[in-house]
Amino acid sequence: MNKDSISTLGELKKSGYKPVSIKDELRINLIKSLKNGERPFEGILGYDETVIPDIQTAILSRHNIILLGLRGQAKTKIARLMINLLDEYIPVIEGSELNDDPLHPLSRTAKDLIKENGDNTKIKWLHRSERYAEKLATPDVSVADLIGDVDPIKAASLKLPYSDERVIHFGLIPRSHRSIFEINELPDPHYPKSIEISKEITHQEANLAEEQNNSVNVDELLKDLIEQVAFEARQSEYIDAKSGVSARLTISAYENLISTAERRMISNNEDKSYSRISDLYGIIPSITGKIELVYEGEQEGPSKVAHILIGKSIKNLFTEYFPSPEKIKKEGSPNPYQKITNWFSKGNIVDLFTNISNEEYESTLKSVPGLQDLVKKYFPKEDSKRQLLFMEFALHGLAEYSLLSKFKLEEGTQFKDMLSSMFSMSSDEDDESDIDLGFYQ
């Protein structure tokens, strides 16, 4: 669109311009950025494998974003750089206070201008650098500052009653219409009492893009695991029971799970994506941003607590799909996992990276002897995609039952023999790198 040749509402209509919400605008431009290998957060260093992917997932999910962290960790800089994902210019009605979209005017002023001038209504082009506002959430911030208030002088000069919208002096939020607005936000705890009700709420409230519904397949197992995470959180000794765990956690987590799978699909230039167990680690920001930790939880750290919750969810649902390792050991029953654990006991290791393609994902799982046979034994009628998901689920489940070890890598998960891992941890107990990787059982 040639903005230099468009200066009136009529010319804008003829150009074929179609307005979009700012969240869709961010999402569309992020997808273009990912496909083109661009870096909209230029200058933010050290966050390429942690913070930036989480922000990208949130934008793909069209979420409001809460940036948590200590001072000096570039939170404000990241927020200000988000304007790089806005369109370079957008049209607004000239003379409007609220950056009114010419095709969808919001203010009384803009509507009156269009009514008076029709297609000759003047428009101007607003650069993305002018579409950012922030407010420090100090105790003295008032509703008038954020929303606005009646202006007595304006009412008197225009001879209008206080009930007329034209006497309002707009605050920061209305003036930031069609812009990025940054302010602190407080949580709102509320949650359902059963997994089934929780699932209904999650799917009813999840705000997914049409492309996500068409391109990302989420298995029922993963939907159950997300709800189980919330239930584990409500029973956790690390989380403040008084604050509760909001249903917003599962809604946000479901959206981020899908966006994690979508981001991988875009990065690998694939047409379809199937969510994986490893995608659960993409929901960690949805967990840490919506729980209040007690002292013990603060000692562990929010990320570690989130990993613990995910692990417990996998462990508790594992026996709904596969035989209980504890029951097998207690009863002395034939062990269906023996071939798998024997292979790992010979020193074999599996690195399951988060962003590998569908083809690499399949070949990695099928490289473990006995894993595919296990799934075919208990799920012979499932299609190949679902069998792959259960193969990955089996690895995570066996790790949670301490038949395998599971290490968190920077870009995925490593599975290896439990005994050799314990020896390794013992011999390198002073090595800080082992602590950084983490050891989850």
C-alpha positions in Angstrom: 0.0 0.0 0.0 1.4 3.4 -1.1 0.7 5.6 1.9 2.0 8.7 0.1 -0.9 8.5 -2.4 -3.6 8.1 0.3 -4.8 11.1 2.3 -8.5 10.7 2.5 -11.0 8.1 3.6 -12.2 7.5 0.1 -8.7 6.8 -1.2 -8.1 4.5 1.7 -11.3 2.5 0.9 -10.2 2.1 -2.7 -6.8 0.8 -1.7 -8.3 -2.3 -0.2 -7.1 -1.6 3.3 -8.5 -3.9 6.0 -8.0 -3.2 9.7 -6.8 -5.9 12.1 -6.5 -5.9 15.9 -3.1 -5.1 17.3 -2.7 -8.6 18.6 -3.3 -10.0 15.1 -1.0 -7.4 13.7 1.8 -8.5 16.1 1.1 -12.2 15.3 1.1 -11.7 11.5 4.4 -9.7 11.6 6.0 -12.2 14.0 5.2 -15.1 11.6 6.8 -13.1 8.8 9.8 -12.4 11.0 10.3 -16.1 11.9 10.0 -17.2 8.3 12.5 -14.6 7.2 15.0 -15.3 10.0 14.8 -11.7 11.3 15.5 -10.6 14.8 12.9 -8.0 16.0 14.5 -8.1 19.5 17.9 -7.0 18.3 20.2 -6.1 21.2 18.6 -8.5 23.7 21.5 -10.9 24.3 21.5 -14.3 26.1 17.8 -14.9 25.9 17.6 -16.7 22.5 16.8 -20.1 24.0 14.7 -18.9 27.0 12.9 -15.5 27.2 12.6 -14.7 23.4 10.9 -18.1 22.5 8.4 -17.6 25.4 7.6 -14.1 24.2 7.1 -15.3 20.6 4.8 -18.1 21.9 2.8 -15.5 23.8 2.4 -13.3 20.7 1.4 -16.2 18.5 -1.2 -17.0 21.2 -2.3 -13.3 21.2 -1.8 -13.0 24.9 -1.3 -10.1 27.2 2.3 -10.5 28.4 3.7 -10.2 32.0 7.4 -9.9 32.2 8.7 -11.0 35.6 12.3 -10.6 36.8 14.8 -8.6 38.8 15.9 -5.1 38.0 18.3 -4.7 35.0 17.1 -7.8 33.1 15.9 -5.8 30.1 12.2 -6.2 30.7 11.4 -2.6 29.7 13.7 -2.8 26.7 12.0 -5.9 25.5 8.6 -4.3 25.8 9.8 -1.2 23.9 11.3 -3.4 21.1 7.9 -5.0 20.5 7.0 -2.1 18.3 9.3 -3.7 15.7 6.5 -6.2 15.2 3.9 -3.6 14.4 3.2 -2.4 10.8 5.5 0.5 9.9 2.5 2.8 9.4 -1.2 2.7 10.1 -3.9 5.1 8.9 -5.7 7.2 11.6 -8.4 9.9 11.3 -6.7 13.3 11.3 -7.8 15.3 14.4 -8.9 12.3 16.5 -7.6 11.8 20.0 -7.7 8.0 20.1 -5.8 7.0 16.9 -9.2 6.1 15.4 -9.2 3.6 12.6 -10.9 5.3 9.6 -13.0 2.2 8.9 -13.8 1.6 12.5 -14.0 4.9 14.3 -14.2 4.8 18.1 -14.4 8.4 19.4 -17.3 10.9 19.0 -14.8 13.3 17.4 -13.9 10.8 14.7 -17.5 9.8 14.0 -18.5 13.5 13.7 -15.7 14.2 11.2 -16.7 11.3 9.0 -20.4 12.3 9.2 -19.5 15.8 8.2 -16.9 15.1 5.5 -17.7 11.6 4.2 -15.0 10.1 1.9 -13.2 13.5 2.0 -12.3 12.9 5.7 -8.6 13.5 6.1 -6.4 10.7 7.3 -2.8 10.7 8.5 -0.3 7.9 8.8 1.0 7.0 12.3 4.5 5.5 12.5 5.0 2.5 14.8 7.4 4.5 17.0 4.4 6.5 18.1 2.4 3.5 19.1 3.9 2.7 22.5 3.0 4.0 26.0 4.0 2.9 29.5 3.0 3.7 33.0 4.8 2.9 36.2 2.3 1.3 38.5 3.0 3.4 41.6 0.4 3.8 44.5 -0.5 7.3 43.3 -1.7 6.1 39.9 -5.4 7.0 39.6 -8.3 5.9 37.4 -8.2 9.3 35.9 -4.6 8.8 34.9 -5.3 5.5 33.2 -8.9 5.8 31.9 -9.7 9.5 32.0 -12.0 11.9 33.8 -14.5 14.7 33.1 -12.8 18.0 32.3 -14.9 20.9 33.8 -13.2 23.5 31.7 -14.0 21.6 28.5 -17.6 21.2 29.6 -17.9 24.9 30.4 -16.3 26.1 27.1 -18.4 23.7 25.0 -21.5 24.4 27.1 -22.1 20.6 27.5 -23.3 18.6 30.4 -21.0 16.3 32.3 -22.8 13.3 30.8 -21.6 14.2 27.3 -18.7 12.1 26.2 -17.1 15.1 24.5 -16.1 16.6 27.9 -13.9 13.6 28.8 -10.2 14.1 29.1 -8.9 10.7 28.1 -6.3 8.9 30.1 -3.3 6.8 28.9 -5.2 3.6 28.0 -7.7 5.2 25.6 -4.9 7.4 24.1 -3.0 4.1 23.5 -5.7 2.7 21.3 -4.1 0.6 18.6 -0.8 0.8 20.4 1.3 -1.3 22.9 0.6 -0.3 26.5 2.8 -1.4 29.4 1.8 -1.6 33.0 2.0 -4.0 35.9 -0.9 -6.4 36.4 -2.3 -8.4 39.4 -3.4 -12.0 39.3 -7.1 -13.0 39.6 -7.4 -16.5 41.4 -10.3 -18.7 40.5 -10.5 -22.4 39.5 -12.9 -25.3 38.8 -13.1 -28.4 40.9 -12.9 -31.2 38.3 -10.7 -32.0 35.3 -13.7 -32.3 33.0 -15.1 -28.9 34.0 -11.6 -27.5 33.7 -11.3 -28.9 30.2 -14.6 -27.4 29.2 -13.6 -24.0 30.5 -10.1 -24.2 28.8 -11.5 -25.0 25.4 -14.3 -22.5 25.7 -12.0 -19.6 26.7 -8.9 -20.4 24.7 -8.4 -17.7 22.1 -6.8 -19.5 19.1 -6.1 -18.1 15.6 -7.8 -19.8 12.7 -4.4 -21.0 11.4 -3.7 -22.7 14.7 -7.0 -24.6 14.6 -6.2 -25.8 11.1 -2.5 -26.7 11.4 -1.9 -27.8 15.0 -3.3 -31.1 16.3 -3.5 -31.5 20.1 -4.0 -35.0 21.4 -6.5 -35.6 24.2 -3.6 -36.9 26.4 -1.9 -33.5 26.3 -5.2 -31.7 27.1 -5.5 -34.0 30.2 -1.9 -33.3 31.2 -2.4 -29.6 31.1 -5.4 -29.8 33.4 -3.5 -32.2 35.6 -0.7 -29.6 36.0 -3.2 -27.2 37.5 -4.5 -29.9 39.9 -1.0 -30.8 41.0 -0.4 -27.1 41.6 -3.4 -26.8 43.9 -2.0 -29.6 46.0 1.6 -28.6 46.0 3.5 -27.7 49.2 5.4 -25.1 47.2 2.4 -23.0 46.2 0.4 -20.7 48.4 -3.1 -22.3 48.8 -4.6 -19.0 49.9 -3.8 -17.5 46.5 -5.2 -20.5 44.6 -4.4 -21.5 41.1 -6.6 -19.7 38.5 -8.3 -21.4 35.6 -6.4 -18.8 33.6 -3.3 -21.0 34.1 -4.8 -23.9 32.0 -6.2 -21.5 29.4 -2.9 -19.8 28.9 -1.0 -23.1 29.0 -3.2 -24.6 26.3 -2.7 -21.6 24.1 1.1 -21.7 24.7 1.2 -25.5 24.0 -0.3 -24.9 20.6 1.9 -21.9 19.9 5.0 -23.9 20.9 4.0 -26.6 18.3 3.2 -23.9 15.8 6.5 -22.1 16.2 8.3 -25.4 15.6 6.2 -26.0 12.5 7.0 -22.6 11.1 10.7 -22.9 11.9 10.9 -26.3 10.1 8.8 -25.1 7.2 6.2 -27.8 7.7 2.4 -27.7 6.9 1.1 -29.6 9.9 2.2 -29.9 13.5 1.4 -32.5 16.2 1.9 -31.5 19.8 4.4 -33.5 21.8 5.0 -34.2 25.4 8.1 -32.0 25.2 5.8 -29.1 24.2 4.7 -29.1 27.9 7.9 -27.3 28.7 6.6 -24.5 26.5 3.8 -23.8 29.0 6.3 -23.0 31.9 5.7 -19.2 31.5 2.0 -19.9 31.9 2.7 -21.7 35.2 5.2 -19.4 36.7 3.2 -16.3 35.9 0.0 -17.5 37.5 1.1 -19.1 40.8 2.2 -17.6 44.2 5.0 -19.5 45.9 5.4 -20.0 49.6 8.9 -19.8 51.2 9.8 -23.4 50.2 8.8 -22.7 46.6 10.8 -19.6 46.5 13.8 -21.6 47.6 13.3 -24.1 44.8 12.6 -21.3 42.3 9.6 -20.9 40.0 11.0 -22.8 37.0 12.0 -25.8 39.1 8.5 -25.9 40.7 7.0 -25.8 37.2 9.1 -28.7 36.1 8.1 -30.6 39.3 4.4 -30.0 38.5 4.8 -31.2 34.9 6.7 -34.3 36.1 4.0 -35.2 38.7 1.3 -34.8 36.1 3.1 -37.2 33.7 3.6 -39.7 36.5 0.0 -39.6 37.7 -1.5 -40.0 34.2 1.1 -42.6 33.1 -0.7 -45.5 34.8 -3.9 -44.7 33.0 -2.2 -45.7 29.7 0.6 -48.1 30.7 1.1 -50.7 33.5 2.2 -49.3 36.8 6.0 -49.9 37.3 5.5 -49.9 41.0 2.8 -52.6 40.8 4.9 -54.7 38.4 7.8 -54.6 40.9 5.5 -55.4 43.9 3.8 -58.3 42.2 6.8 -59.7 40.4 4.8 -59.5 37.1 6.5 -59.7 33.7 8.2 -56.3 33.0 7.1 -54.8 29.6 9.7 -52.1 30.0 12.7 -54.5 30.3 13.9 -54.3 26.7 13.9 -50.5 26.8 15.7 -50.1 30.2 18.3 -52.8 29.1 19.2 -50.8 26.1 19.8 -47.7 28.1 21.7 -49.7 30.7 24.3 -50.4 28.0 25.2 -46.7 28.0 22.9 -45.6 25.2 21.5 -42.0 25.4 18.6 -40.3 23.7 18.6 -36.5 23.1 15.1 -35.4 22.3 15.3 -31.8 21.1 12.3 -29.5 21.3 12.4 -28.1 17.8 13.3 -31.1 15.6 11.2 -31.8 12.6 8.5 -34.4 12.5 10.8 -36.7 10.6 13.6 -36.3 13.1 11.2 -36.8 16.0 10.0 -40.1 14.5 13.5 -41.4 13.8 14.7 -40.5 17.3 11.9 -42.3 19.0 12.1 -45.4 16.8 15.9 -45.6 17.5 15.0 -47.0 21.0 14.6 -50.8 20.9 11.4 -52.0 22.4 9.7 -48.6 22.6 7.6 -49.0 19.5 6.7 -52.6 20.4 5.5 -51.4 23.8 3.2 -48.9 22.3 1.9 -51.3 19.7 1.1 -53.8 22.4 -1.1 -51.5 24.4 -2.4 -49.2 21.5 -2.5 -51.5 18.4 -5.3 -49.6 16.8 -3.9 -46.0 17.1 -2.6 -44.2 14.1 1.2 -43.7 13.6 1.1 -40.1 14.9 -0.6 -41.0 18.2 1.7 -44.0 18.6 4.7 -41.7 18.4 3.2 -39.5 21.1 2.8 -42.5 23.3 6.4 -43.5 22.7 7.6 -40.2 23.9 5.1 -40.3 26.8 6.5 -43.7 27.8 10.1 -42.3 28.0 8.9 -39.4 30.2 6.8 -41.8 32.3 9.6 -44.3 32.9 11.8 -41.4 34.0 9.2 -40.2 36.5 9.1 -43.7 37.9 13.0 -43.7 38.2 13.5 -46.5 35.6 15.3 -43.9 33.4 16.9 -40.6 34.2 15.8 -37.4 32.6 18.1 -34.4 32.2 16.9 -30.9 31.1 19.1 -29.7 28.2 19.1 -26.1 27.0 17.1 -27.1 23.9 15.4 -30.3 24.9 15.6 -33.4 27.1 18.1 -36.2 27.5 17.2 -39.7 28.6 19.8 -42.2 29.9 20.2 -45.1 32.3 19.4 -44.2 35.9 22.3 -46.0 37.5 25.0 -44.6 35.3 23.4 -41.1 35.8 23.7 -41.5 39.6 27.4 -42.5 39.3 28.0 -39.5 37.0 26.3 -37.1 39.4 28.3 -38.6 42.3 31.7 -38.3 40.5 31.0 -34.7 39.3 29.1 -33.4 42.3 31.3 -30.3 42.4 30.7 -29.5 38.8 28.4 -26.6 38.5 27.4 -27.6 34.9 25.6 -30.6 36.3 23.6 -28.4 38.6 22.6 -26.1 35.7 21.3 -29.0 33.7 19.1 -30.2 36.4 18.2 -33.7 37.4 14.6 -34.7 37.6 13.2 -38.0 38.8 
